[in-house]
Amino acid sequence: MGYNSKEKKKEWRNKNPEKLRVYENRPTARAKSILLGILGDKCKKCGIIDHVKGEGSAMRKSGVCGTRKLLAHIRKHGADGFQVLCANCNWIKRCENNESKYAVHK
């Protein structure tokens, strides 16, 4: 895509939305692959990356959101506090630990 002018770049983006999507998602897919390599590639209970202590919302509010930022955070601070869970196990955990507004209060 090596265009020098903004107009040419914009024109290419408008003509090639599928190529653009692939081009932009490559680093994210690579980062996700690396994250799963660090954390394990299978659901710990039965691959959604999960904050063990339910701190995902606070982390996103502090600016660490998205696969590539999460990878950078884990590389800098370590993988403690994260695990891989499938979507179902993640929701079950959230409800059991009252981490969701839909949690069943005991």
PLY file of the C-alpha trace (Angstrom):
ply
format ascii 1.0
element vertex 106
property float x
property float y
property float z
element edge 104
property int vertex1
property int vertex2
end_header
0.00 0.00 0.00
2.98 2.41 -0.18
1.30 5.62 -1.37
2.80 9.02 -0.58
-0.32 11.19 -0.69
-3.35 11.11 1.59
-5.68 11.17 -1.40
-4.09 8.06 -2.96
-4.20 6.23 0.39
-7.85 7.13 0.86
-8.66 6.05 -2.69
-6.92 2.68 -2.17
-8.73 2.15 1.16
-12.10 2.88 -0.43
-11.43 0.52 -3.37
-9.98 -2.33 -1.26
-11.91 -2.70 2.02
-11.28 -6.47 2.22
-7.53 -6.13 1.65
-7.45 -3.31 4.21
-9.21 -5.47 6.82
-6.67 -8.28 6.31
-3.77 -5.81 6.33
-4.92 -4.17 9.58
-5.78 -7.42 11.40
-2.44 -9.20 10.83
-0.68 -7.68 13.88
-3.72 -8.42 16.07
-3.87 -12.05 14.95
-0.15 -12.42 15.58
-0.50 -10.85 19.05
-3.41 -13.17 19.90
-1.36 -16.19 18.83
1.53 -15.07 21.06
-0.84 -14.44 24.01
-2.35 -17.91 23.69
1.17 -19.34 23.57
2.01 -17.59 26.84
-1.26 -18.36 28.65
-2.06 -21.76 27.13
-4.25 -22.45 24.15
-7.10 -24.33 25.84
-9.83 -23.35 28.27
-8.49 -23.94 31.77
-11.85 -25.35 32.94
-13.34 -27.40 30.16
-10.04 -19.74 24.57
-11.20 -16.50 25.98
-8.47 -14.64 27.91
-9.82 -13.93 31.38
-8.71 -11.66 34.22
-8.49 -14.09 37.14
-9.62 -11.49 39.70
-12.28 -9.93 37.46
-10.32 -6.71 36.89
-10.92 -6.45 33.14
-13.21 -3.42 33.28
-10.76 -1.39 35.38
-7.90 -2.40 33.10
-9.81 -1.29 29.98
-10.64 2.05 31.64
-6.93 2.56 32.35
-6.20 2.23 28.63
-5.08 -1.41 28.37
-7.63 -2.69 25.90
-7.28 -4.72 22.76
-5.12 -7.70 21.97
-1.91 -5.86 21.12
-2.03 -3.62 24.22
-2.76 -6.66 26.37
0.25 -8.48 24.89
2.47 -5.45 25.60
1.13 -5.33 29.19
1.80 -9.05 29.75
5.29 -8.79 28.28
6.05 -5.89 30.64
4.31 -7.09 33.82
3.98 -10.88 33.40
1.02 -13.19 32.87
-0.02 -13.49 36.52
-3.69 -12.65 36.84
-4.71 -13.97 33.41
-6.00 -17.34 32.24
-7.66 -18.78 29.14
-11.35 -19.64 29.49
-13.96 -20.41 26.85
-16.88 -17.98 26.69
-19.22 -20.28 28.64
-16.76 -20.88 31.48
-15.97 -17.16 31.57
-19.67 -16.31 32.09
-20.09 -19.02 34.72
-17.07 -17.66 36.62
-18.38 -14.09 36.37
-21.76 -15.12 37.79
-20.26 -17.25 40.57
-17.95 -14.40 41.63
-20.56 -11.64 41.25
-18.42 -9.97 38.55
-21.44 -9.33 36.33
-24.55 -7.21 36.65
-26.38 -10.43 35.72
-24.84 -12.39 38.60
-27.14 -14.39 40.83
-26.77 -12.87 44.29
-26.76 -15.43 47.09
0 1
1 2
2 3
3 4
4 5
5 6
6 7
7 8
8 9
9 10
10 11
11 12
12 13
13 14
14 15
15 16
16 17
17 18
18 19
19 20
20 21
21 22
22 23
23 24
24 25
25 26
26 27
27 28
28 29
29 30
30 31
31 32
32 33
33 34
34 35
35 36
36 37
37 38
38 39
39 40
40 41
41 42
42 43
43 44
44 45
46 47
47 48
48 49
49 50
50 51
51 52
52 53
53 54
54 55
55 56
56 57
57 58
58 59
59 60
60 61
61 62
62 63
63 64
64 65
65 66
66 67
67 68
68 69
69 70
70 71
71 72
72 73
73 74
74 75
75 76
76 77
77 78
78 79
79 80
80 81
81 82
82 83
83 84
84 85
85 86
86 87
87 88
88 89
89 90
90 91
91 92
92 93
93 94
94 95
95 96
96 97
97 98
98 99
99 100
100 101
101 102
102 103
103 104
104 105
